[in-house]
Amino acid sequence: MQIGITLTSERDLSVLLERILTEARRFTRAEAGTLFLRDGEQLRFAVVQNDRLSGKLGTEEMRRQFEEQPLDLREMSLAGHVALTGDILNLPEPYAIPPDRPYSFDARVDARMNYRTESILVVPLQGPSGNILGVLELINALDGGRVVPFAPQYEPLVRALAAQAAVAIRNARLEDLSLKDALTDVYNRRYFMIRLEEEFKRHTRFREPLSLVMLDVDHFKEVNDRFGHRAGDEVLRGIAALLLRHSRSFSVVTRYGGDEFAIVLVNTPKDGALTYAERIRSVVAEYEFRHGIVTVSLGAASLPEDGACGDDLVVAADKALYDAKRLGRNRVAPL
């Protein structure tokens, strides 16, 4: 399949998962679909696409309602059965499954969402080794606006796509690990350099503003010296978590090195970067770390006003950070 070339070349796991489900829905004409990833003894909703529910609830609210209800593999759900056995289930009437089957349709989601599943195709995301990474559910095949059963000839095609998807997901996870900082679980400096180059190219092409905020923990050496390196590690993990919680989903949060973090702010002008940096400074200062108060200094720089390339942006933000520390710490400084 041509889609396989695209899947295996995609680095971003969230983009990859959306693409897998979109492609499966496209050639089966499914009204909706769900992609689960296995997490121990649970299946978690990784991607949900449903045109009807998105129109009624909004995409974000729909996703929120699905994501808060993971599936337990010990229950007799369709997805759980497929995750444990590797079988394909193609059911034209999910509400009419005989009671002697080793699986059952859980109508609670339909009831909660005021939706009706009338046909369903459930396929394992199974790699070459046989390991099942997740499950793909396609719901309500459409033909001229009415719901019909999924044609049996789709089964080998969807299984082939799912097998390619399993390989791509595994590769993306491995790539993700190589680009993540082991201590804080944010992206590392290698990923920062890759994304900064990509975002600079986007800035050049579309003339969108691009900003960078550099953050340094104030008196971090004293934390290690007085309370031990475990306390220092807790500070770094805590700040990373705060950065993720208070940054937009498309901002790039990275550990630049040591006690320094770098946050790439896409399509954000200088005033937006300064507002963001001040918010982060305030959030960290108010946070109750176990050993006491922690403060941070931040420097912000932007393109096009502070440089002509990505390297210029790093130099400018680093200089602004130095100014923030020189002026007394626990503050934000622009270039």
N, C-alpha and C positions, 0 to 999 in steps of 0.2 A: 504493500500500500504506500502511496505517495505520502500520506499523513505520517507514516513512520519516520521518514527523513526529518520532518519538522519536529516531531516529538523528541527524538533522540538528540537534537541540537539545542533544545530549550534548557537553559540553566535555572531559571526561576521556577521553583516548585509550584507556587500558587498559580502562575500563568499556565504552566504545563497542565495542571489538573483541570482548570477551566477549559483549556483547549481540547483535552481528551473528551470531556463530557459534551462539549459543543459539537465536535465531529461525530460522535456516536449518535447524538440526537438528529443531526443533519441527515445522515443517510438512512436512518430508521423512521424518520418523520415523527419522532416522539415529542409530545407536548411538553414533557417535563423529564427531569432526570436527577439522580443523586449519585455522588461518588463518595464512598466511605473509604477511610484508611484504617487498617487494623492497628490498634494500640493495646498490646497485651491481650486481655480477655474482653476487650470492647471494640466496637466499630464506631468511629467518630465521623460525623458529617464533615467532609472536607470541602465539597462543592455542592450547592443546590441550585438548580435552574428550573424555574416553573413560570412560564409566561403568564398564566392566569393569576397565580398568587402574587407575582411581582406587581401586576397591575392593581391588585386589590389592597395589598399590604405595604407595597414598596419593597424594593430588593433587600435593603438592609434589615428591615424588621422581619421579613420572611427568613433570612439567613439566621438571624438571632434566635428565632423560635425553634428552628431545626437544630442549631448547634448546641443548645442547652440540654438536648435529650440524646446522649449517646446510647448505643444498643449493646446490651450484654449478650455475649456469644452463647451463654447457657440457655437463653430463651429460644423458643422455636420460631424465630422470625425467618423470613425468606432470605434476607441478607446474611444472617448468622449461619443458616444452613449452607449456603453457597460458600461462605468463608471457610467453613470447616471441612466441606467435602470436595469442593472444586466443581460441583455440578453446575449446569445451566438450567435455570427455570424459566420457561416460557408459558405464562399462564393467561389465558384469554378472559377468565373470570375469577379474579383473586378472592372474591367474597364467597365463591362456591367450592373451595378446596375441601375434598373429603376429609373427615376427621381422622382417618387412619394414616394419613401422610405424616412424615417426620418433620414437617414444618407447617406453619400457619401464617395467615396474613394478619398483621397487626393493624386493625382499623382505627386505633387511637389517634394516629397522626392525621388521617382523613377527617375524623370527627373534630379534632382541635383546630384544623385549618379550614373546615367547611369545604372539603374537597372530595372528589370521588375517583378512586383508582379503578379503572375498568379493564385495563390490560397492562401486563407488566412483563419485562424481560430482565432477568437478573443474571449477571455474568461475573466470574471471578477475575480479579487482576492477578494472574498467575504467571510467574516468570519461568524461564527454561529449567530451573532446578526444581520446580514444583512448589516453591514457596508462594503462598498467597498473601499479597500485600494489602489487598482491599477488595472492594466489591463495587461494581457498576450496576445501577438500577435505571432502566429506561421505562417511562410510564406513559400510557395512553398514546398508542400509535394513531396517527390521524390520516384520514383519507377523505378529502373533500369537506373538511370541517367536522366530520363525525369520528368517534373513537372506534377503532377496529383492533382485532388481535394483531400481534407482531408476526409477520410472515416467517415461517420456519427457515427460509433461505437466508435470513439475516443472522441466524445464530452463529454459523462459522465465521462470518465477517466480523461480528462484534467480538467473538472470542479472539480472533486474530488481532484486532485493534487493542483489546484488553491485554493481550500478551506483550505487544509492543509497548503499551503504556506501562506495564509492570517493569520492563527493562528501563524505560526512560525515567520512571519514578525512582528506581534504585540508583541510577546514575546521578540524578539530581540530588538525592539525599547524600550520596558520597561527596559530590561537589560542594554541597552545602556544608558538610562537616569540614572540608578543607578550607572553607572560607569563613568559618566561625571561630571566635575566640573561645577556648575551652573553659575559661573561668567564668566569663560573664554571659556567654551565649549570644552576644551581639556579633556583628561582622568584624573581621580582622582587617589589618592594614592592607593586606593584599587585595581584598575585595574593595576597600576604599579607593585604591588606586585605579582599579578596573572601572568602578562606577563613576569616579570623578572624570575619567577620560570620556566615558559614554555620555555623561551629562554635559560636558563641555561641548561635545559635537552637537548635541541637541540644542544647546544655547546658541551655537554658531549658526545652525541651520534655521531655527525658528525665532531667533532673537528674544528668547524668553530669559528673564533674569535668573541668575544662579547664585546662591549664597552658601557660605561655609561658616559654621560655628565651631571653634575649638574650645574645649573645656579641660581645665586642669584642677585637680583636687588640692585645696589649700592645706599646707602643712601635712601632707600625706606621710612623709618620713616620720614625723612625730607620732602619728597613729601607730605605725609599725613598731617604732621604738618603745612606746609606752604600753601598748596593749597587745603587741604581737602580730605576726603576719596573718594569722587567721582573722583578726579584726580588720586588718587592711583589706583582705580578700572580701570580707562581708561588705565593706564600704564600696568597693568597686562593683560587686554584684548588685548592691542596692541602688547605686547611681545608674547603672545600666538599665535596671528595671524601671526606674523613674523616667529615664530618657525614652524608653519604648512606650511607656504609658502616656506620656505627654507630647509625643511627636505624631505627626500625621503618618498614615500607613505608607505613603510613598517617600517619606524622608528616609535617608540612609544613615542609620546609627552605627558607628563603628568604634572599636577600641583602637586608638591610633598607636598606643604603646605606653607601658608603665601605667601611670595614673592619668593619662590624657585620652580624651575621647574627641572624635571628629564627627560632626553631623552635617551631611550634605542636604541642603534645603532646595528642592527642585522648584522651579518657577516661583521663586521667592525673592523680592527685592530687599534692599538694605534695611528699610524700616521694618519689614516683616521679620527679618533675621534678628534684629535687635529686640523686637517684642518677644520673639520666641526665646531668645537667650535670657532675657530678664525673667520670663516665666519659669524657666528651668532653674535659674539661680535662686528664685524665691521658693520653689518647691523643694529643692535640696536643703535649703537653710531651715525649712519648717519640718523636715522629716525627722522622726525620732530614731536615730541609729542606736544600736544597743549600748555602745560605749560613750555616746554623747553627741554633741552638735558637730556637724560637718558643713563646711562651706566650699564653694567652688568659684573660680574665676573663669570668665569667658571672653573670647574675642570673636568678632564677626567681620567678615569681608564679603564683597559681592562683585560679580561681573555684570556689566562691563566696567563699572567705575574704578575698581581696585586692581585691574590687571587685564592681560590680553590672553591668558591661557590658564589651564588648571594649576600648573605649578605656581604661577603668580598668585592665584587665589590662596593656596596653602601658605605661601610666604606672608601674604597680607594678613590672613587670619591669625597666624602664629605671632606676628608682630603686635597685633591688637591684643592678643592674650598676654603677651609680655607686658604691655602697657597696663592692663587690668591688674596684674600682680604687682607691678611697680607702684601703682597708685594706692595700694593698700589691701588688695585681695577682696574676695566676696563682692565682686562687681562685674559689670559688663563694659567692655570698651570696643568702640568701632575703630577701624583703621584711621 
